Amino acid sequence: MKLEGRVACVTGGGSGLGRAMAERFAREGAAVVVNDLDGASAEASVAALAGDGHLAVAADVADSAAVAAMFERIAERHARLDVLVNNAGVDRTPGDGYEQLMQTGSQLPHMSDDAWRKMLAIHLDGSFFCCREAAKLMLPARSGSIINLSSIAGLAGLGPVHYATAKGGLLGMTRSLARELGRQNIRVNAICPGAIDTPMTAKLPEAQRKGLLMVTPLGRVGRADEIAALALFLASDESAFITGQAISPNGGIHIA
C-alpha cells in the first residue's frame, strides 16, 4: 500500500494510460480523482477502482476556469493533494493535415492555425493550469509529486510537429518546475513512453505499427500496466530523491 492515505489526481483517466494509472494508484491505497473530458468515461473508471473515496470530474484541462473548479472540488473533498498526473492529451487535432500526410507524406503545409493551437492548448496549457492549481494544495504541506506524461516524440522529434512540440514543451515545464518547487519537497518528473498498447496507438495504420516494431529492439509495444508501474514509483516515497527527470520506457526505440 505505497500510497495509503494519499490523494492522487489523474487527468485523462477515462481510458488508456490514465485509467491504468488510476487503477494502480487505487490498489496501492490512494483516493483517486479521475478527470476526463468525457464525464461518462471518468465515472466508469471510478466505478472500477478498488477502495473508496474516489471522485470523477468531467473537465476540459485546456479551460483554466474548469481546471480551477476541479481543484476546488478536490480541496472540498480531501483538503489535500499528494500526486498529480498530467496525462490528458491527444495525438491529432482537426485540420492538422493528417489525411494529407497519409496521401502525400507531407503534413506541415496542410496544418491549420487552429490545429496547432489546439494541440498546444491541451498538452501545455492544460498541464500548466493543473500544475498551478495543484501547487496551491501541495505547497502548504511541503510535499507532493507531479508527473507529466510526455513522449518519445518530445525526446526525439518523432511524430507530427504540433505533437512533438507539445510533448517537448512538457519536458521544459518539468525541469523548470522541478527547480522551483524542489525546495518545498515537491518533485516533478516526466514519463516519455514509446509505443504503448492503448486506444490511441490502436488507431495507427497497420503498416505504421509494424514499422514501429521493426525499429524497437525489444520487438513489441509496451503495456499500459508497465507505464502505471513507473508512475507508481514516481508517485511513491521510493523515488524521494528523483526530480526533474524524463524517464522513457520505450523498448529501446530511442536510446539517449
C-alpha positions in Angstrom: 0.0 0.0 0.0 2.6 2.5 -1.2 0.0 5.4 -1.5 -2.1 4.7 1.6 -3.8 7.8 2.9 -2.8 9.9 -0.1 -4.8 11.7 -2.7 -4.0 11.5 -6.4 -5.5 13.2 -9.4 -5.1 11.7 -12.9 -6.2 13.8 -15.9 -7.4 11.9 -19.0 -8.2 9.0 -16.7 -11.2 7.7 -18.6 -9.2 5.3 -20.7 -5.8 4.1 -21.8 -2.8 5.0 -19.7 -4.8 7.3 -17.4 -7.2 4.6 -16.4 -4.3 2.1 -15.9 -2.5 4.6 -13.6 -5.7 5.4 -11.7 -6.3 1.7 -11.1 -2.8 1.1 -9.9 -2.9 4.1 -7.5 -6.2 2.9 -6.1 -4.8 -0.6 -5.5 -2.0 1.0 -3.6 -4.4 2.8 -1.2 -4.8 6.2 -2.8 -8.1 8.1 -3.1 -8.1 8.9 -6.8 -9.6 11.8 -8.6 -10.2 10.8 -12.2 -10.6 13.6 -14.7 -11.7 13.3 -18.2 -13.3 15.4 -20.9 -15.9 12.6 -21.2 -17.7 12.5 -17.9 -19.1 9.0 -18.5 -15.7 7.6 -19.1 -14.4 9.2 -15.8 -17.4 7.7 -13.9 -16.7 4.3 -15.5 -13.1 4.4 -14.4 -14.0 5.4 -10.8 -16.6 2.6 -10.7 -13.8 0.1 -11.5 -11.4 1.3 -8.8 -10.6 -0.6 -5.7 -11.3 1.0 -2.3 -13.4 4.1 -1.8 -13.1 7.9 -1.6 -12.6 8.3 -5.3 -14.1 11.1 -7.4 -14.9 11.6 -11.1 -14.7 15.1 -12.5 -15.6 16.0 -16.1 -13.5 19.0 -17.2 -11.6 20.3 -20.2 -8.0 20.8 -18.9 -7.5 23.4 -21.6 -10.1 25.6 -19.9 -8.5 27.5 -17.0 -11.8 28.1 -15.2 -12.8 24.5 -15.5 -9.5 23.3 -14.0 -9.8 25.8 -11.1 -13.3 24.5 -10.4 -12.0 20.9 -10.5 -9.3 21.6 -7.9 -11.8 23.4 -5.7 -13.8 20.2 -5.7 -10.6 18.3 -4.7 -9.9 20.7 -1.9 -13.5 20.5 -0.7 -13.5 16.6 -0.7 -9.9 16.0 0.6 -8.3 19.3 1.6 -5.1 18.0 0.2 -3.4 16.6 -3.0 -0.3 14.4 -2.9 0.0 13.3 -6.6 -0.9 14.9 -9.9 -0.5 13.1 -13.2 -0.9 15.3 -16.2 -1.9 12.6 -18.7 -4.7 14.2 -20.7 -3.7 14.5 -24.3 -4.5 13.8 -28.0 -2.3 12.8 -30.9 -4.4 14.5 -33.6 -6.4 17.7 -33.9 -9.0 18.7 -36.6 -7.3 20.3 -39.5 -3.8 19.1 -38.7 -3.2 17.7 -42.2 -3.1 14.0 -41.1 -5.1 12.9 -44.1 -2.7 14.6 -46.5 0.2 13.0 -44.6 -1.2 9.6 -45.4 -1.8 10.5 -49.0 1.4 12.6 -49.9 3.8 12.0 -47.0 3.6 15.7 -46.0 1.6 17.2 -43.2 3.1 20.6 -42.3 1.9 22.6 -45.3 -1.7 21.5 -44.5 -1.7 22.1 -40.8 -4.1 24.9 -39.8 -3.5 27.5 -37.1 -6.4 26.1 -35.0 -5.0 22.6 -35.2 -1.6 23.8 -34.0 -3.1 25.9 -31.1 -5.5 23.1 -30.0 -2.6 20.6 -29.6 -0.6 23.1 -27.5 -3.6 24.1 -25.5 -4.4 20.6 -24.4 -0.9 19.5 -23.6 0.8 22.7 -22.4 -1.9 25.0 -21.2 -3.7 22.0 -19.6 -0.6 20.8 -17.7 0.3 24.3 -16.7 -3.2 25.0 -15.4 -3.3 21.8 -13.4 0.2 22.3 -12.0 -0.7 25.8 -10.9 -3.8 24.6 -9.0 -2.0 21.6 -7.6 0.8 23.7 -6.2 -1.8 25.6 -4.1 -2.6 22.4 -2.3 0.9 20.9 -2.2 2.9 24.0 -1.1 1.3 24.3 2.4 2.0 20.6 3.0 5.6 21.0 1.6 5.1 17.7 -0.1 3.9 16.3 -3.5 4.7 14.5 -6.7 3.8 15.8 -10.2 4.2 13.5 -13.1 3.9 14.9 -16.7 3.2 12.4 -19.5 5.5 13.4 -22.3 6.6 11.0 -25.1 9.5 9.9 -27.2 8.1 12.5 -29.6 9.3 15.1 -27.2 12.7 13.5 -26.8 13.5 12.6 -30.4 11.2 14.7 -32.5 9.2 11.7 -33.7 5.7 12.3 -35.0 4.0 15.4 -36.3 5.4 18.8 -35.4 2.5 20.0 -33.2 2.5 16.8 -31.1 6.3 16.7 -30.8 6.4 20.4 -29.9 3.8 20.0 -27.2 5.5 16.9 -25.7 8.9 18.6 -25.9 7.4 21.7 -24.1 6.3 19.5 -21.3 9.9 18.5 -20.7 10.9 22.1 -20.3 8.0 22.7 -17.9 9.0 19.6 -15.9 12.6 20.8 -15.5 11.7 24.4 -14.6 9.0 23.4 -12.0 11.4 20.8 -10.5 13.9 23.6 -9.8 11.2 26.0 -8.5 9.3 23.5 -6.3 12.1 21.2 -5.1 12.9 23.4 -2.1 9.3 22.8 -0.9 9.8 19.0 -1.3 7.5 18.8 -4.4 9.0 16.6 -7.0 8.3 17.0 -10.8 9.2 14.3 -13.3 8.2 13.2 -16.8 7.4 9.9 -18.3 8.2 9.6 -22.0 6.6 6.4 -23.3 7.3 4.8 -26.6 4.6 2.8 -28.5 2.1 1.5 -25.8 -0.9 -0.7 -26.4 -3.7 1.9 -25.8 -6.7 3.1 -27.8 -4.6 5.9 -29.2 -2.0 3.6 -30.8 -4.7 1.2 -31.9 -5.7 3.9 -34.4 -2.4 3.8 -36.2 -2.4 2.2 -39.6 -1.1 -1.4 -39.5 1.9 -0.5 -41.7 2.9 2.2 -39.2 2.6 -0.2 -36.3 4.8 -2.8 -38.0 7.3 -0.1 -38.8 7.5 0.8 -35.1 8.1 -2.8 -34.1 10.9 -3.1 -36.6 12.9 -0.3 -35.0 12.1 -1.3 -31.4 14.9 -3.5 -30.1 12.5 -5.4 -27.7 10.3 -6.1 -30.7 6.9 -5.3 -29.1 4.7 -2.5 -27.9 4.6 -1.7 -24.2 1.7 -2.4 -21.9 -0.3 0.2 -20.0 0.4 -1.5 -16.7 4.1 -1.1 -17.3 3.7 2.7 -17.5 1.4 2.6 -14.5 4.1 0.8 -12.5 6.6 3.6 -13.3 4.0 6.2 -12.4 3.5 4.5 -9.1 7.3 4.5 -8.4 7.4 8.3 -9.2 4.4 9.0 -7.0 5.7 7.0 -4.0 8.4 7.6 -1.5 10.6 5.1 -3.3 11.5 7.9 -5.7 12.0 10.5 -3.0 15.4 11.7 -4.4 14.3 11.9 -8.0 13.1 15.1 -9.6 13.4 16.9 -12.9 13.9 13.7 -14.8 12.5 12.4 -18.0 12.2 8.6 -17.9 11.4 6.8 -21.2 10.0 3.3 -21.2 10.2 2.8 -24.9 11.6 -0.7 -25.6 14.8 0.8 -27.0 13.3 2.7 -29.9 15.0 5.9 -28.5 18.3 5.5 -26.6 19.7 8.7 -25.2 
